[in-house]
Amino acid sequence: MEKWMPPESGPFVGRVEEVEELGSLLGERRLVTLVGTGGIGKSRLASHVAGGCAPDAFTSIHWAPLWSLTNASLLTSLVADACGLSDHSPGEPVDTLADWIGARRVLLVLDSCEHLVAACAALVSALLARCPELVVLATSREPLGTESEFLFPVGPLPVDSDSMELFAARADALGVRWTRPEDFVAAAEVCRWLEGIPLALELAAAQLPERPLPTMARLLRGRLSLAEKPGSRVRPSRHRALRTTIGWSHELCEPRERLLWARLSVFRSGATVDDAVRVCRGGPLTEAALTRALEGLARKNVVTLSGDRLHLFDTVREYGALWLAELGETRTTADRHARRFHELALAAEDSWWGPGQATAYTRLAGCHGDLCAALEHLLATDPSAAAELAGALGFFWACSGHLHEAAHYLEECVQLVSGPEAVVGKLAWALGVVRCLRGEYDTAARLAGRADECAVRARDTTLLVDAAYLRGLVMLLRGDPLDALTVADRALAEQDAAAPAAARCRLMRVFALTASGFLGEARAEAESLRLDSMSAGEHWTRSYTEYQLAVVALRERRSADAADHARAMLRDKLLIGDVFGLGLGLDLLAVALSALARGEEAASAYGTGQVFWQMVGHPQRGTPELQPLRRSAELSARKQIGDDAYDTAYRLATLTDPFTALETILTR
């Protein structure tokens, strides 16, 4: 069973009956929503139950964290990303997602739906109607409100058992152990006053190294008693208990720690330490003071650290955002946040043609939510900066499968921004690449023309060459390689473009030469460009030169060379996370393996490739000359091992985790 789940953070405590009941419900119901207040443990329970499903319960399990999403129109794209679907199709995202799930037994976990209830309800209803075996497990502070929804209330932990176990476990992890009877009495009193709310217990436990248990119990009793209405005999509500505990944790922080807590609330994806320093420093938070404040927040469990990444619980982040507003820093912090991720995108773009390319891919993928948040903020406050950011991200997002997000933000910027010409032209070019990859060739051609016009007016030679690349790419995919070759030759002869644009246009020229039958020239051009790419330390262009060298080798009946080039392509594509390229490379490898009379391996490569094509969201696609090679190679492989053996190997590959299968294929 394939699982796309977050790692569990420490041992899971209690809720034995809830876990057992939920496990049964997932076999009986199609939509189960865990409902409860913030900090009650809904996400942790959902993660534990989903992660503990029997291997044969579902074909795959996917976790979609929705707390970072601020734009409901991108909900389906985020869920598709969580499912590993790198959607390149021109249709509606919900249709592609439904087709990808199909009739498979899939468990989809939608975590933190409360701020997107209507959008989540609409998406879940559409998917359940079209995917007969889909099961959805949602977490929310309120019901989604669909007809098929089964509500599962999540309450606090029992105060005299599981609460004590959790409190003791967190204390033990901090080196605090209870030995005296009065400690156990005080711990029980803390658990009762905090009403078994897991987040409140964890925050309280984080204070134990600096505060004895009896003192904590006495202070907490006093604070919560004051929080009650005059004359009331009822203990504080769970909301009040949690708010009081968070507020108490806040008061126990040093002033600089409180300021950092507030400023950290602006992040969406989980900031790196370096991001936190660059966005949150200023005033009393010098870099050294910020480092000390961050260590203090981690000790108090306000912030969790995983490697170099920070994470705040949703409820803790909300509290920080309230204080940020009280301080009057919401806008200035959002400005700094947007500026930071704008700078990251520009730096990634500058490092495209060089050894930093793969790192840039990984970095931008890791802060995707923050990039979207930065774009949302800039669209509202500084459209020109938003346009520059979207233009810098467009090609990265197109290459890494974020086509719907790229199209959304690029179109927004095109509508809002009228200049400068170079910026508008770059937006048009990036949007054209997205449309081309989605098979919308007419639209892509029009956008290439607009980019060209802007480039002429701006006298931007790099944009002129990129516009030529886009025009040629459309011609290639339409089956007009000679026209594409003419466009490439003219652009490269007339313009002195920057390295990335020139490399893209040279690559398109290699494709055109191969498709036109000029194999010797195509091989020489591809080898030259590959050497330049290797010298620069970049991978995207190099991977496609390997692709072209493999196609040429197949045409020249050098099947072993073709297989080597296809494997080299796959290694580069794997490094930069290009799912479209992985599907393409596996098809090419399968053709080479078939030509080498390795029919079973060819069937496995085809089957694994099919999984990646499903992740892309459309049938196999590439340049037109590859299609007849695919068909003849499959027929040949079937003849080599027989239809039954071929179908068995193919089906086994489709049922295996694609990245595991790819690793096996690359080591053969």
N, C-alpha and C positions, 0 to 999 in steps of 0.2 A: 504493500500500500504506500502510495506517495503522500508525504505530509509536508505542507508549507506552513510551519507553525513557529511561533516565537519560543525561545528556550525558556524553561521554567526557572524562576529566580528563587532558589532555595527550596527546601522541603515543603510539601503541601500538608497542612494541618487540618484535621477534623473533617466535618461534613460527609461522613461515611454514607449516611442514608441518602443525602441529596445526590451524591455521586452515583450511587446505585440506581436511584430513581431516574436521574437524567439519562444514564446509559440505556435504560429500558425505553424511555420516551423517544430517544433518537431512532429507535427501531420501529416506533409506532406512529409518530407524528412527523409532519413535514416542516413545520415551523414552530420552534420553541423559543420563547423570549424570556431571558432571565431579567427580572425587573426588581429594582431596589435602589436605595439611595446611594449617592456617591460614597466611595470608600468602603462599601459593604462587602466587596470581594467578588463581584460578578465576573469580571474579566479573568481573575485567577481560577475561579470555578470552571468557567467555560474552557479555558486552556487545559486544565487538568483532565476534564472529561473528554474533550476532543483528542488530546494526546494519548489517552488511555484506551481508545477504541480498539477493538480486536482487529488483527491484520486483515481479516476478510470482511469487515463491516462495510468499508467504503473503498471505492477505487482510489480516491484521493481526498485529502482534507486540506482546506485552504483558510487562512486567517487574514481577514481584512480589517486593519486598525483604522477606524473612521475618525478618531478624535482629532487628527491633524488636518482634516479636510474642512475648508471654509466655504467652498463653492459647491453647492448641491449639483450643479450641472456636470461636474466632473466625478460624481459618485460612481457611475458605471465604469469609468476608466480606472479609477482606483481599485475597484473590486476585480476588474479584469487583470490588472497588474498583480494583485494578490494571488490570482489563479494561475499566474504564469502565462497569461495570454498577451502576446505582443501584437496587438491588433493592427493589421495593415489593410483591412478591408474598407471599402468606401461606404458601407451601409451604416445603419444606426448601431451604436455600441452595444445596446441591449440585445439586438438580433444576433450579433456576432458572438456575444457571450453565451446566449442561449444555445446557439448552434454548437459552440465549443463544448458545453456541458452535455448537450444531447441527452441520450438515454443512459448515461453512465451514473453509477451510484456515487454521488459526490456530497461531501459535507462542507458547507460554506459557513464560516463563523464571521458574523458581522459584529465587531466590537465597538461599543460606544455610539449608539444610534440616536441618542436623545436630541441632538441638535439638528438632525436630518430626518426626523420621523416620517414626514410626508414622502420625501424622496425615497427613503428606504422601503416604505410600505409599497410604493409604486413599483420599485425594482423587484422586490421579493415576489410580489403578486405576478408580475410578468414572467419571471423565471420559473416559478412553481407551475404556472399554467403550461409552460412549454417543455419543461424538463421533468419527466414523470418520476425519476428516481432521485431528484435533488432533495436534500434535507438542509434546512437553514437553522442555525443556532445563533440567536441574536442576544446582545446585552444592551440594556437601555434603562434609563431612569423612569421611562413611561412606556406604555404599550405602543406597538406599531399600529394597532387598530385594524388589521386585516381579518377577514372572516375565518381563515384557517389557523389563526394564531392560537397557540397554547401558552398561557402565561404561567411562568414558574417563579413565584416570589422568592427572592433571596433575602433572608433575614440575617441577623447577627449570629455570631457563634455563641453556643451555650456558655453562660458566664462562669459556671463552676467546673467545666471540663475543658472543652476545646479552647476557650478564651485563655484559660490558665496555661494550657499546653503551648499555644502560640506565643503568649507573653514570655513564658519561661524559655522557649526556644530562641526568641530574638534576644533576650537578656544573655543567654548562654553564649550566643554568637559574639556578643560584645565583651565576654569575659566576666560577666556578673552572675554569680551563683548564690542562691538563697540557702542559708544554713540555719538561721534562727527561726523559731516559731512565729515571732512577730513579723518576719519578712513574708511568710506565707499568708498571714492574716492581711497584711497590707496589700500584697499582690492580688488577693481575692477581692479586696475592697476596690482597687483600681479597676479590675475587670468588670465589677458590678457597675461602678459609676460610668464607665465607658461603654456599658451595655453590649460588650462583645463585638464592637465594630472593629474589623481587622486593621484598617488604616490608622484609627485612633490608637489602637494597642501598639502598633509598630512605631508610631511617633512617640508615644509615651516611653516605650522600651529604649528608644534611642537616647533618652535623657538619663537613664540609670547610671552610666559611668560617672556622672557629675552630681547626681542627686539620690540620696538613700531612699529606699522604698517607703518607709513610714512618712518621711517628709513629703514625698510625692503624693501619697494618698491623702495626707492632711490638706495640702494645698489644692489638690484637685477637688476634694470634697467642698472646700470653701468656695472655689470658683463656680462650680456647677450649682451649688446652693444659691449663690447670688444670681445665677442666670434664671432661676425659676421665678415665675410670677408671684407677687406677694400673696400669701395665704394659700398657695397651692400645695397639696400634699403629694402631687404626682412627681415622680423623678423626671429629670430633663429628657426631652425627646431625643431620638437618635441624631436628628439634624443638629440639635443644640450641643449634644455631646461631642460630635465630630467637629463642629465649628469651634467649640471651646478648646478642644485639644489642639487643633491647628493654630488657633489664635495664641494659645499658651506656648506652643513650639515657636511661634513667631516672636513672642515677647522674650523668650529665652535666648533668642539669637542676638548677637552683637549688632549694633547699628549697621555696620557694613554688610553683615550677612543678610539682614532684612532688605537692604537696598539691592543686593545681588539677587536675592529670591525674586523680588519684584521684576527686575530687568530680565531675568531668565525666562519669565512667563511668555516672552515674545516668540520663543522658538517653537517649531512644530515637529521637526523630524527627529529631535534628539541632537542637541548641539555637540560639537567637539569642544574640547577645552580651549583650543585656539579660537574657535568661533565665539565662545563665551567671553574670552578676554577682549577680543576686538569689538564686540558689540556692547559689552556691559561695563567696561572701564570708563572712568571719567569721574571728576569730582573727588570725593574721598576714596573711591575705588581705583587707586593706582594699581599697576600690574601686580606688584608684590602683595598689596592689601587684598586684591581680588583672589589671588591664589590662596591666601590664608582663609578668606571668607568661604571659598568653595570647599576647602577641607572641613571647615566648621559645619557647613550645610550637609555635607556627606556624613559626618559623625552623627548629626541629629536626624538622619534619615529623610531629610527634606529633599535631597537630591541623591539619586543612585548613580554610581559610576560603573560603566562596563567598558574596559579598555580606556580609550580616550573620549568616549561618548557619555553625555549626561542625560538623565531622564528624570522628569518630574511626574508624579501621579496627577491625573486630570484635576482632582479636587484641590491639590496643592497648587497646581498651576493657576487655577481659577482664583484662588485666594491671592496669589502673587499679582495677578492682573488687576484685581481690585485695588491693591496697594499701589500699583504702578499708576492707576488713574488718580488715586488720592494724592500722590506725589506730583501729579501734573506732567508725568514723563511718558505717557502712552505714545504720543505722536513722535517725540524725539527718539525714543527707543526703537519704534517701528522704522523710522528713517534710517537709523544706524544699522538695523537688521537688514533692511533692503539694500543699503549701500554695501554691506559686507558680502551678500550673496551676488550682487551685481559685480563686484570685484572678482569673486571666485569664478563667475561665468566668463568674464573677459579674460582672466588668466588662463582658464581652460582652453578657450578659443585660441589664445596666443601660443599655447603649447601643443596645438593639434599636430603640427608637423614637427615631431620631435619625441624624445624618450619619455616625456611626461604625458603622452596621449592616453595610455592605459590607466595611469593613475587618475587623470582627469575624468575619465569615464566612471571609475569607481567612486570618486569624490562626488560628482554630480548625482550619481544614482543614490548615494547615501544621504544627500540633503534635498531630495526631490520635493518633499513637503514644504521645506523652507523656501525653495526657489519659487514654488507656486504662490506661497504667502507673500513673498517679495513682489512678485508680479501683480498680485491683487492690490497690494498697497500702492505700488507705483502707478497702476492704472487709475487709481482714484486721486493721487496726489501729484504725480509727475509723469504724464504720458510719454514724454520724450525719453526719459530714462527707462520706462517700461519697454518702449520700442527697441532701444539699444540692447536691453537685457534679453528680450524675446528673440531678437536677431542673432545674438550670440549663442543662445540655447537651441535655436531651431534645428541646425544640422545634427548636433549631438542627440537631441531627442528623436529626430527622425531615424538616426542610425541605431539607437537603443530601444526603439519600439514604442516610444511615448507619442504616437502620431496624433491621437485625439487631443491630448493636452497641448501639443505643439500647434495644431490647427486652431484650437480654441483661442489661445493667447495671441498667436500671430494675426488672426482675423480681427480680434479686438483692437490690436495696435494699428492695423491697416486702416480701420475705420476711424480711429481717433487722431492719428498723426498724419500730417500733410507734408512734412519736411524734417530735416534736409533730404535732398534727393538720394544721397547715398544710403541713408537709413531706411527710407521707404523702399528703395530698390532691393536692399538686403532682406527686408521683410517679405517682399514679393518673391524673391528667389527662394528663401527658406520655405515659404508656404508652397511654392511650386514643387519643391523636392518632396514635401509631404504628400501633396496631391498625386504626384507621379507614382510614389511608392504605394499609394492606395489604388492605383489603376485608373485615376481620373486624368487621362492624357490630354484631353481638350483644355481643361482648366489649367493644367500644368503648363501647356504651351502658351496660353494667354499670359500667365504669370511670368513666364520666361521673357516674353515680349515686353512686359511692363518693367521688369528688372533691367532689361537691355536699354530701354529708353531712359530710365533713371540714371544708369551708368554713363550713358553718353552725355547727359546734361551735367552730371557731377564730374565728368572726366575721370572716372574711377576705373582704372584698367583691370584691377582684380575682380570687380563686380562684372565687368564685361566678359571676362573669361568664365566666371561662374555662370553667367546667363547662358553663354554658349554651351557649357557643360549640361545645363538643364535642357536646353533645346535638343542637343544631341542625344541625351538620355531618352527623351520622349520618342525621338525618331527611331532609336534602336529598339525600344520596346514595342513600337508599332510595326517593326519589320522593315525599316528603311535604313540599313547600315551605311550605304554609300552617301546618302544625304548627311548622316551623322558625321562621317569621315570628313566631308567637305567643311562642315561647320567647325569641327575641331582643328583642322589644318589652318583655316583662315584665322581663327582666334589665337592660336599659338604663334602664328607668323606675325600677326599685327600687334599683339599686346605683350607687355612685359609684366606678368602678374606675380603676386606673392606666391610662395611655394605651395601652400595648400590648394589654392585655386588652380594653379598650373598643373599640379599632380592629378587633380580630379579630371581636368580636361585631357591630359595625356592618357589617363586610364580609360576614359570614354573612347579615345581614339584607338586604343588597343582592342577594346570590345568591337569597335566598328571594323577594324582590319580583320579580326577573326571571323566575324559574321559575313564579311565580304569575300572570304576565301583566300586572303593574302596571308597564309599561315607563317611563312618564313619571316616576313616583316613584322607580323604580330608577335612572334616569339622573341625576336630581337628587341622590339620596343618594350615588351613585358619584362624581359630580363634586365634591361637598362633601368626601367622604373623600379623594379624590385630592389636592385642594388642601391638606388638612391634612397628608397624607403628604409632599407636596412641600415644604411649609413646614418640616416636621420634618427633612427630608433623608433619609427612609428609603425603601426600595425594595420590600420584600416586599409590604406592603399595597398600595402604589401599583400594583405589577404586576398584582394581581388586580382593582383598580378598572379598569385599562385592559382587562383581560379582559372584565369585565362591560359596560363601555361598548361594546366591540366586539360582544358578543352582542346588546345592545340595538340598536345601529346596524344589524346584519344583519336583526333583526326589523322594523325600520322602513325597510328597503330603502335604507339609506345605506351602500352597499358601500365607497366610497372612505374614508369616516370609519372604518369597521370595520377596513380594512386598516391605517390609520394607528395606531389603538389597538392592534391586534395586534402591530405592529412595536415600539411603545413597550413593550408587555409583554415582548416577547422581549429587548429591550435590558436591562431591569431583571433579568430572570431570568438572563441571561448574566452580568451583573455579580456576582450572588450564587451562581452555580453551581447553580441549581435545575433539574436535568435533567427532572424530572416536568413542571415549568412550561414548559420549552422544547418538549416534545412537545405539550402542550396548546395553547400559543401558535401553533405551526406549523400544527396542524390548523385553528385558527381563521383564521389568515391564508390558508390554502388555500381555505377556504369563501369568504372575501371576494374572493380573486383569481378564483375561478370565477364569482362573481356579476358581476365586472367583465369577464367574457369573456376572461380571460387564462389559458387552459386549460393551456398548457405550464408556466407559472410555478406554477400550482396543483398540477400533477403533481409538480414538483420540491419544492414545500413539503411535500406529503404524503409523498414518499419520504424526505426528510430527517427529517421528524417520525417516520416509522416507525423510523428508526435510533435516535432518542432513546427511543421507546417500548420498543424492544428493550433498550436500556440500563437502562430502568426495570424490565424483567422481566415485563411483562404487556401484554395488548392495550390498545388505546386506551381511555382512561377519563377521564371528567370528569362534570360534572353531567348528568343524564338528557336535558335539552332540547337538548344539543349533538349527540347521536347522529343524529337525523333530518337535521339540517343537514349533517353530514358525508356521509351517504349521498347526499342529493340533489345536493350540490355535486360529488361525484366523478362521478356520472352526467352532470351538466351539462358538466363539463370534458371528459369522453370524447366527448361529442357535438360539442363545439367543435373538437377537433383530431383526432379519430379514435382508435380503440383502440390502434393500433400506435404512433402518436406519443406517446400518453399513457403506454403501458407503457415505451417507450424512455426518456422523461424521468424517469419514476418510478424505473426500475431504475438509471439513471445516478446519480440522487441517492442511492440506497441504497448505491452502491459508492464514494461520495466521503466523505472525512473529514467528519463531521457539522458540526464547528465551522467548517471552511472553507466548506462549503455554506451554513451559516447566515450567515456574513459576507457571502457573495455575495447571498443573499436580502435581507439588510437594507440593502444599498447600491443595490438596484434602485429 
